[in-house]
Structures are given as C-alpha cells and as structure tokens.
Amino acid sequence: MKALVFCAALATVAVAPAFAEDLVARQGDDSVRLSDAACKSELVLSRIEPGMATEFRAASAVFQGQRFQACWRMMGNAAYLMYEDGDQGVIPANELKPDLTA
C-alpha cells in the first residue's frame, strides 16, 4: 500500500497553492513529487468527485522502485494524494521541500 504518511511533528508551515518549482517529500528510496500543473491523469480523475477535479494538481511517486501517477490538493496543513490505483496518501506540509535536483 502506498498510503505514504511521513511521520513528523506538525508544524505551522504553509504551502501556497501556487509555487514555481515542484515540491518533493522523501522517505528512504521512496519519494513523492507535487507539481503546480493541473492534474491530467484520466485514471486518477475518474476516482475524484467530478466537481472537485479542478482542485487537484499533478503528482508522481516512486514506491519500492515502481512509478505511479497521482493527483493532489492541500487539505489543512497536509497534501492529500489520490493514486492511479485508488490508494490514497497524506503528507504533512512540513515534509514537502522544493526540488533542488531539477
């Protein structure tokens, strides 16, 4: 199951809805990359309530060497993710860092 929840103390770090670079969260070899681009994965969007689809942004993840597409949106102080296979995940905002590798 990819319901990746990074264990960390809650912080008051806020992630703005628009950002210039991707945000990344890592745990060992696993990672999740959040983009500000609109989610375009039809497979993921089919799992989201139609009226909420415009709130979701594009994301990708690598879990145990496998790549997955996802869509995400901020919910409170965390990013909520829906993956192409129906799994869901939550990442606290304080675990998201600007991608410095691009």
NULUM-867482 format. One record per residue: residue number from 1; residue in three letters; x, y, z of N, C-alpha, C, O in turn. Coordinates in nm, 3 decimals. Atoms other than C-alpha are relative to their C-alpha. Last residue first. Example, Ala and Ser with C-alpha at 12.3 -4.5 7.8 and 13.67 -1.06 7.14 Angstrom:
! NULUM-867482
+-------+-------+---------+---------+---------+---------+---------+---------+---------+---------+---------+---------+---------+---------+
| milum | bavex |     nc1 |     nc2 |     nc3 |    cac1 |    cac2 |    cac3 |     cc1 |     cc2 |     cc3 |     oc1 |     oc2 |     oc3 |
+-------+-------+---------+---------+---------+---------+---------+---------+---------+---------+---------+---------+---------+---------+
|     2 |   SER |  -0.082 |  -0.119 |  -0.006 |   1.367 |  -0.106 |   0.714 |  -0.077 |   0.109 |   0.073 |  -0.026 |   0.220 |   0.090 |
|     1 |   ALA |   0.089 |  -0.119 |   0.000 |   1.230 |  -0.450 |   0.780 |   0.090 |   0.120 |   0.000 |   0.194 |   0.118 |   0.066 |
+-------+-------+---------+---------+---------+---------+---------+---------+---------+---------+---------+---------+---------+---------+
This chain:
! NULUM-867482
+-------+-------+---------+---------+---------+---------+---------+---------+---------+---------+---------+---------+---------+---------+
| milum | bavex |     nc1 |     nc2 |     nc3 |    cac1 |    cac2 |    cac3 |     cc1 |     cc2 |     cc3 |     oc1 |     oc2 |     oc3 |
+-------+-------+---------+---------+---------+---------+---------+---------+---------+---------+---------+---------+---------+---------+
|   102 |   ALA |   0.044 |  -0.032 |   0.137 |   1.579 |   1.999 |  -1.140 |   0.085 |   0.107 |  -0.062 |   0.061 |   0.146 |  -0.176 |
|   101 |   THR |  -0.070 |   0.083 |   0.099 |   1.760 |   1.849 |  -0.840 |  -0.035 |   0.038 |  -0.143 |   0.032 |  -0.007 |  -0.236 |
|   100 |   LEU |  -0.125 |  -0.065 |   0.036 |   1.670 |   2.120 |  -0.587 |   0.076 |  -0.077 |  -0.106 |   0.186 |  -0.037 |  -0.145 |
|    99 |   ASP |  -0.087 |   0.095 |   0.070 |   1.307 |   2.017 |  -0.557 |   0.124 |   0.074 |  -0.047 |   0.116 |   0.163 |  -0.132 |
|    98 |   PRO |  -0.022 |  -0.033 |   0.143 |   1.150 |   2.250 |  -0.301 |   0.097 |  -0.101 |  -0.060 |   0.193 |  -0.144 |   0.004 |
|    97 |   LYS |  -0.114 |  -0.089 |   0.021 |   1.066 |   2.064 |   0.023 |   0.010 |   0.034 |  -0.149 |  -0.029 |  -0.046 |  -0.234 |
|    96 |   LEU |  -0.016 |  -0.037 |   0.142 |   0.748 |   1.900 |   0.146 |   0.109 |   0.105 |  -0.014 |   0.107 |   0.209 |   0.051 |
|    95 |   GLU |  -0.087 |   0.100 |   0.064 |   0.776 |   1.734 |   0.489 |   0.026 |   0.032 |  -0.146 |   0.111 |  -0.031 |  -0.209 |
|    94 |   ASN |  -0.138 |  -0.025 |  -0.042 |   0.640 |   2.043 |   0.672 |   0.098 |  -0.103 |  -0.055 |   0.219 |  -0.086 |  -0.040 |
|    93 |   ALA |  -0.062 |  -0.108 |   0.076 |   0.321 |   2.019 |   0.466 |   0.146 |   0.022 |   0.039 |   0.227 |   0.060 |  -0.046 |
|    92 |   PRO |   0.001 |  -0.128 |  -0.073 |   0.231 |   1.683 |   0.622 |   0.078 |   0.106 |  -0.079 |   0.182 |   0.076 |  -0.138 |
|    91 |   ILE |  -0.135 |  -0.044 |  -0.035 |   0.194 |   1.414 |   0.353 |  -0.010 |   0.133 |   0.072 |  -0.061 |   0.229 |   0.016 |
|    90 |   VAL |  -0.004 |  -0.132 |  -0.061 |  -0.131 |   1.220 |   0.320 |   0.145 |   0.031 |   0.034 |   0.214 |  -0.052 |   0.092 |
|    89 |   GLY |  -0.108 |  -0.031 |  -0.093 |  -0.193 |   0.921 |   0.098 |  -0.011 |   0.142 |   0.051 |  -0.080 |   0.226 |  -0.007 |
|    88 |   GLN |  -0.001 |  -0.140 |  -0.041 |  -0.460 |   0.748 |  -0.104 |   0.115 |   0.021 |   0.097 |   0.161 |  -0.074 |   0.161 |
|    87 |   ASP |  -0.060 |  -0.027 |  -0.131 |  -0.463 |   0.423 |  -0.299 |  -0.003 |   0.150 |   0.027 |  -0.011 |   0.231 |  -0.066 |
|    86 |   GLY |   0.101 |  -0.021 |  -0.103 |  -0.707 |   0.405 |  -0.590 |   0.055 |   0.020 |   0.140 |  -0.018 |   0.061 |   0.230 |
|    85 |   ASP |   0.059 |   0.129 |  -0.037 |  -0.470 |   0.251 |  -0.845 |  -0.102 |   0.010 |   0.112 |  -0.150 |  -0.091 |   0.163 |
|    84 |   GLU |   0.069 |   0.061 |   0.114 |  -0.399 |   0.585 |  -1.016 |  -0.064 |  -0.134 |   0.033 |  -0.159 |  -0.174 |  -0.033 |
|    83 |   TYR |  -0.085 |   0.067 |   0.099 |  -0.311 |   0.749 |  -0.685 |  -0.084 |  -0.069 |  -0.106 |  -0.203 |  -0.091 |  -0.087 |
|    82 |   MET |   0.077 |   0.112 |   0.053 |  -0.509 |   1.005 |  -0.483 |   0.085 |  -0.058 |  -0.113 |   0.125 |   0.013 |  -0.205 |
|    81 |   LEU |  -0.028 |   0.058 |   0.131 |  -0.299 |   1.238 |  -0.270 |  -0.096 |  -0.113 |  -0.033 |  -0.135 |  -0.191 |   0.054 |
|    80 |   TYR |   0.078 |   0.123 |   0.016 |  -0.386 |   1.473 |   0.019 |   0.023 |  -0.050 |  -0.142 |   0.008 |   0.026 |  -0.238 |
|    79 |   ALA |   0.036 |   0.029 |   0.139 |  -0.120 |   1.734 |   0.095 |  -0.071 |  -0.135 |  -0.002 |  -0.019 |  -0.234 |   0.049 |
|    78 |   ALA |  -0.054 |   0.121 |   0.060 |  -0.118 |   1.846 |   0.457 |  -0.045 |  -0.011 |  -0.145 |  -0.148 |   0.043 |  -0.184 |
|    77 |   ASN |  -0.146 |  -0.013 |   0.000 |  -0.173 |   2.156 |   0.673 |   0.067 |  -0.125 |  -0.058 |   0.176 |  -0.163 |  -0.016 |
|    76 |   GLY |  -0.057 |  -0.046 |  -0.127 |  -0.544 |   2.190 |   0.602 |   0.150 |   0.017 |  -0.016 |   0.196 |   0.088 |  -0.105 |
|    75 |   MET |   0.113 |   0.012 |  -0.093 |  -0.626 |   1.988 |   0.294 |   0.056 |   0.036 |   0.136 |   0.125 |  -0.044 |   0.199 |
|    74 |   MET |  -0.024 |  -0.029 |  -0.141 |  -0.393 |   2.076 |   0.009 |  -0.131 |  -0.014 |   0.076 |  -0.236 |   0.029 |   0.030 |
|    73 |   ARG |   0.048 |  -0.133 |  -0.039 |  -0.457 |   1.902 |  -0.320 |   0.030 |   0.020 |   0.147 |   0.045 |  -0.077 |   0.223 |
|    72 |   TRP |  -0.006 |  -0.045 |  -0.138 |  -0.305 |   1.605 |  -0.502 |  -0.069 |   0.135 |   0.017 |  -0.090 |   0.209 |  -0.079 |
|    71 |   CYS |   0.049 |  -0.137 |  -0.005 |  -0.326 |   1.393 |  -0.815 |  -0.003 |   0.040 |   0.147 |  -0.021 |  -0.045 |   0.235 |
|    70 |   ALA |   0.095 |  -0.035 |  -0.106 |  -0.128 |   1.077 |  -0.872 |  -0.050 |   0.142 |  -0.024 |   0.001 |   0.214 |  -0.110 |
|    69 |   GLN |   0.055 |  -0.133 |   0.020 |   0.084 |   0.891 |  -1.124 |  -0.102 |   0.024 |   0.110 |  -0.165 |  -0.069 |   0.161 |
|    68 |   PHE |   0.146 |  -0.017 |  -0.001 |   0.285 |   0.593 |  -1.006 |  -0.034 |   0.145 |  -0.029 |   0.040 |   0.236 |   0.009 |
|    67 |   ARG |   0.049 |  -0.137 |   0.021 |   0.642 |   0.472 |  -1.059 |  -0.153 |   0.001 |  -0.007 |  -0.215 |  -0.089 |  -0.065 |
|    66 |   GLN |   0.108 |  -0.014 |   0.098 |   0.766 |   0.145 |  -0.909 |  -0.045 |   0.144 |  -0.008 |  -0.052 |   0.214 |   0.093 |
|    65 |   GLY |  -0.049 |   0.007 |   0.138 |   1.107 |   0.114 |  -0.739 |  -0.105 |   0.013 |  -0.108 |  -0.070 |   0.020 |  -0.225 |
|    64 |   GLN |  -0.065 |   0.130 |   0.018 |   0.965 |   0.037 |  -0.395 |   0.039 |  -0.022 |  -0.146 |   0.022 |  -0.130 |  -0.202 |
|    63 |   PHE |   0.012 |   0.084 |  -0.118 |   0.743 |   0.343 |  -0.420 |   0.059 |  -0.135 |  -0.033 |   0.015 |  -0.202 |  -0.127 |
|    62 |   VAL |  -0.078 |   0.122 |   0.018 |   0.818 |   0.622 |  -0.669 |  -0.006 |  -0.074 |   0.133 |   0.039 |  -0.023 |   0.236 |
|    61 |   ALA |  -0.063 |   0.063 |  -0.116 |   0.559 |   0.896 |  -0.688 |   0.081 |  -0.121 |  -0.043 |   0.054 |  -0.183 |  -0.146 |
|    60 |   SER |  -0.055 |   0.131 |   0.035 |   0.409 |   1.143 |  -0.929 |   0.072 |  -0.054 |   0.122 |   0.112 |   0.022 |   0.210 |
|    59 |   ALA |  -0.103 |   0.054 |  -0.088 |   0.185 |   1.443 |  -0.880 |   0.052 |  -0.131 |  -0.058 |  -0.014 |  -0.195 |  -0.140 |
|    58 |   ALA |  -0.072 |   0.121 |   0.042 |  -0.043 |   1.667 |  -1.085 |   0.106 |  -0.040 |   0.103 |   0.168 |   0.045 |   0.167 |
|    57 |   ARG |  -0.119 |  -0.027 |   0.079 |  -0.277 |   1.919 |  -0.919 |   0.068 |  -0.132 |  -0.032 |   0.035 |  -0.235 |   0.027 |
|    56 |   PHE |  -0.113 |   0.093 |  -0.009 |  -0.629 |   1.868 |  -0.788 |   0.109 |   0.036 |  -0.099 |   0.082 |   0.072 |  -0.213 |
|    55 |   GLU |  -0.081 |  -0.032 |  -0.118 |  -0.880 |   2.149 |  -0.724 |   0.128 |  -0.083 |   0.007 |   0.218 |  -0.051 |   0.085 |
|    54 |   THR |  -0.080 |  -0.119 |   0.029 |  -1.021 |   2.126 |  -1.079 |   0.088 |   0.042 |   0.118 |   0.181 |   0.121 |   0.100 |
|    53 |   ALA |  -0.115 |   0.031 |   0.086 |  -1.133 |   1.767 |  -1.012 |   0.088 |   0.121 |  -0.025 |   0.210 |   0.106 |  -0.033 |
|    52 |   MET |  -0.124 |  -0.032 |  -0.071 |  -1.357 |   1.866 |  -0.719 |   0.124 |  -0.016 |  -0.087 |   0.234 |   0.019 |  -0.045 |
|    51 |   GLY |  -0.004 |  -0.141 |  -0.036 |  -1.690 |   1.886 |  -0.902 |   0.129 |   0.042 |   0.067 |   0.156 |   0.162 |   0.079 |
|    50 |   PRO |  -0.013 |  -0.089 |   0.116 |  -1.631 |   1.549 |  -1.068 |   0.011 |   0.148 |   0.035 |   0.090 |   0.219 |  -0.027 |
|    49 |   GLU |   0.132 |  -0.058 |   0.027 |  -1.569 |   1.364 |  -0.740 |   0.013 |   0.103 |  -0.112 |   0.102 |   0.187 |  -0.107 |
|    48 |   ILE |   0.027 |  -0.122 |  -0.077 |  -1.229 |   1.200 |  -0.778 |  -0.139 |   0.051 |  -0.035 |  -0.183 |   0.041 |  -0.150 |
|    47 |   ARG |   0.020 |   0.041 |  -0.139 |  -1.166 |   0.841 |  -0.891 |  -0.036 |   0.118 |   0.092 |  -0.064 |   0.099 |   0.211 |
|    46 |   SER |   0.124 |   0.080 |  -0.004 |  -1.209 |   0.920 |  -1.262 |  -0.032 |  -0.045 |   0.142 |  -0.145 |  -0.088 |   0.169 |
|    45 |   LEU |   0.116 |  -0.090 |  -0.003 |  -0.951 |   1.197 |  -1.214 |  -0.132 |  -0.077 |   0.004 |  -0.231 |  -0.027 |   0.057 |
|    44 |   VAL |   0.015 |  -0.055 |  -0.134 |  -0.691 |   0.935 |  -1.125 |  -0.125 |   0.087 |   0.008 |  -0.202 |   0.077 |   0.103 |
|    43 |   LEU |   0.022 |   0.112 |  -0.091 |  -0.740 |   0.734 |  -1.445 |  -0.020 |   0.050 |   0.143 |  -0.109 |   0.003 |   0.214 |
|    42 |   GLU |   0.141 |   0.039 |   0.008 |  -0.781 |   1.048 |  -1.655 |  -0.032 |  -0.113 |   0.099 |  -0.142 |  -0.117 |   0.156 |
|    41 |   SER |   0.011 |   0.145 |   0.005 |  -0.443 |   1.173 |  -1.536 |  -0.147 |  -0.040 |   0.003 |  -0.213 |  -0.029 |   0.107 |
|    40 |   LYS |   0.055 |   0.041 |   0.130 |  -0.449 |   1.542 |  -1.624 |  -0.014 |  -0.150 |  -0.013 |  -0.052 |  -0.200 |  -0.119 |
|    39 |   CYS |  -0.001 |   0.145 |   0.015 |  -0.394 |   1.702 |  -1.284 |  -0.068 |  -0.037 |  -0.130 |  -0.179 |   0.007 |  -0.158 |
|    38 |   ALA |   0.129 |   0.066 |  -0.022 |  -0.335 |   2.073 |  -1.328 |   0.014 |  -0.150 |  -0.020 |   0.091 |  -0.196 |  -0.105 |
|    37 |   ALA |   0.078 |   0.020 |   0.122 |   0.027 |   2.181 |  -1.305 |  -0.132 |  -0.071 |   0.033 |  -0.139 |  -0.150 |   0.127 |
|    36 |   ASP |   0.108 |  -0.097 |   0.000 |   0.153 |   2.301 |  -0.965 |  -0.086 |  -0.012 |  -0.125 |  -0.187 |   0.057 |  -0.137 |
|    35 |   SER |  -0.013 |  -0.104 |   0.101 |   0.357 |   1.984 |  -0.927 |  -0.115 |   0.099 |   0.014 |  -0.219 |   0.066 |   0.072 |
|    34 |   LEU |   0.123 |  -0.076 |   0.023 |   0.400 |   1.754 |  -0.630 |   0.028 |   0.113 |  -0.096 |   0.124 |   0.188 |  -0.079 |
|    33 |   ARG |  -0.027 |  -0.130 |   0.061 |   0.677 |   1.491 |  -0.631 |  -0.134 |   0.067 |  -0.031 |  -0.217 |   0.011 |  -0.103 |
|    32 |   VAL |   0.121 |  -0.054 |   0.061 |   0.652 |   1.193 |  -0.397 |   0.034 |   0.140 |  -0.049 |   0.092 |   0.220 |   0.025 |
|    31 |   SER |   0.017 |  -0.145 |   0.011 |   0.952 |   0.985 |  -0.300 |  -0.133 |   0.033 |  -0.065 |  -0.191 |  -0.047 |  -0.138 |
|    30 |   ASP |   0.132 |  -0.039 |   0.047 |   1.054 |   0.638 |  -0.187 |  -0.010 |   0.152 |  -0.005 |   0.049 |   0.222 |   0.078 |
|    29 |   ASP |  -0.001 |  -0.003 |   0.146 |   1.423 |   0.544 |  -0.163 |  -0.135 |   0.041 |  -0.059 |  -0.145 |   0.059 |  -0.180 |
|    28 |   GLY |  -0.085 |   0.104 |   0.055 |   1.437 |   0.634 |   0.207 |   0.008 |   0.015 |  -0.150 |   0.034 |   0.124 |  -0.200 |
|    27 |   GLN |  -0.016 |   0.090 |  -0.115 |   1.146 |   0.865 |   0.283 |   0.077 |  -0.120 |  -0.054 |   0.021 |  -0.204 |  -0.123 |
|    26 |   ARG |  -0.075 |   0.125 |   0.014 |   1.131 |   1.163 |   0.051 |   0.001 |  -0.077 |   0.132 |   0.002 |  -0.019 |   0.241 |
|    25 |   ALA |  -0.013 |   0.061 |  -0.133 |   0.890 |   1.453 |   0.003 |   0.069 |  -0.134 |  -0.022 |   0.034 |  -0.208 |  -0.115 |
|    24 |   VAL |  -0.032 |   0.141 |  -0.012 |   0.925 |   1.674 |  -0.304 |   0.002 |  -0.041 |   0.147 |   0.048 |   0.035 |   0.233 |
|    23 |   LEU |  -0.030 |   0.032 |  -0.139 |   0.781 |   2.008 |  -0.410 |   0.019 |  -0.150 |   0.010 |  -0.050 |  -0.226 |  -0.058 |
|    22 |   ASP |   0.064 |   0.116 |  -0.060 |   0.800 |   2.113 |  -0.773 |   0.039 |  -0.011 |   0.147 |   0.145 |   0.036 |   0.188 |
|    21 |   GLU |  -0.064 |   0.128 |   0.026 |   0.913 |   2.464 |  -0.857 |  -0.080 |  -0.113 |   0.065 |  -0.166 |  -0.090 |   0.150 |
|    20 |   ALA |  -0.080 |  -0.001 |   0.124 |   0.741 |   2.799 |  -0.901 |   0.060 |  -0.136 |  -0.031 |   0.063 |  -0.177 |  -0.147 |
|    19 |   PHE |  -0.143 |  -0.006 |  -0.029 |   0.461 |   2.767 |  -0.647 |   0.077 |  -0.018 |  -0.129 |   0.026 |  -0.075 |  -0.225 |
|    18 |   ALA |  -0.079 |  -0.014 |   0.123 |   0.087 |   2.820 |  -0.642 |   0.147 |   0.013 |   0.038 |   0.182 |   0.086 |   0.131 |
|    17 |   PRO |   0.060 |   0.078 |   0.107 |  -0.143 |   2.690 |  -0.367 |   0.075 |   0.011 |  -0.132 |   0.063 |  -0.078 |  -0.216 |
|    16 |   ALA |   0.088 |  -0.083 |   0.083 |   0.095 |   2.819 |  -0.102 |  -0.057 |  -0.083 |  -0.113 |   0.009 |  -0.176 |  -0.160 |
|    15 |   VAL |  -0.041 |   0.011 |   0.139 |   0.235 |   2.560 |   0.135 |  -0.100 |   0.080 |  -0.081 |  -0.220 |   0.053 |  -0.077 |
|    14 |   ALA |   0.110 |  -0.001 |   0.096 |   0.202 |   2.655 |   0.499 |   0.058 |  -0.009 |  -0.140 |   0.161 |   0.051 |  -0.169 |
|    13 |   VAL |  -0.047 |  -0.031 |   0.134 |   0.448 |   2.557 |   0.768 |  -0.118 |  -0.006 |  -0.095 |  -0.192 |  -0.105 |  -0.097 |
|    12 |   THR |   0.089 |  -0.100 |   0.056 |   0.283 |   2.569 |   1.107 |   0.048 |   0.044 |  -0.137 |   0.021 |   0.157 |  -0.180 |
|    11 |   ALA |  -0.061 |  -0.133 |  -0.004 |   0.441 |   2.246 |   1.212 |  -0.098 |   0.098 |  -0.062 |  -0.198 |   0.058 |  -0.121 |
|    10 |   LEU |   0.071 |  -0.100 |   0.077 |   0.302 |   1.907 |   1.295 |   0.068 |   0.135 |   0.020 |   0.108 |   0.171 |   0.131 |
|     9 |   ALA |   0.081 |  -0.087 |  -0.085 |   0.565 |   1.670 |   1.424 |  -0.070 |   0.103 |  -0.086 |  -0.012 |   0.152 |  -0.184 |
|     8 |   ALA |  -0.069 |  -0.123 |  -0.039 |   0.679 |   1.422 |   1.165 |  -0.092 |   0.079 |   0.091 |  -0.215 |   0.065 |   0.085 |
|     7 |   CYS |   0.014 |  -0.028 |  -0.143 |   0.598 |   1.076 |   1.044 |   0.081 |   0.124 |   0.033 |   0.203 |   0.127 |   0.015 |
|     6 |   PHE |  -0.128 |  -0.027 |  -0.062 |   0.566 |   1.074 |   0.666 |  -0.024 |   0.040 |   0.145 |  -0.106 |   0.127 |   0.174 |
|     5 |   VAL |   0.019 |  -0.107 |  -0.097 |   0.243 |   0.917 |   0.560 |   0.134 |   0.019 |   0.069 |   0.180 |  -0.068 |   0.143 |
|     4 |   LEU |  -0.122 |  -0.049 |  -0.061 |   0.268 |   0.711 |   0.246 |  -0.032 |   0.116 |   0.092 |  -0.080 |   0.220 |   0.047 |
|     3 |   ALA |   0.051 |  -0.108 |  -0.084 |  -0.053 |   0.536 |   0.165 |   0.114 |   0.052 |   0.085 |   0.123 |   0.026 |   0.205 |
|     2 |   LYS |  -0.080 |  -0.119 |   0.015 |   0.135 |   0.337 |  -0.097 |  -0.047 |   0.114 |   0.088 |   0.002 |   0.226 |   0.073 |
|     1 |   MET |   0.084 |  -0.118 |   0.000 |   0.000 |   0.000 |   0.000 |   0.088 |   0.123 |   0.000 |   0.186 |   0.131 |   0.075 |
+-------+-------+---------+---------+---------+---------+---------+---------+---------+---------+---------+---------+---------+---------+
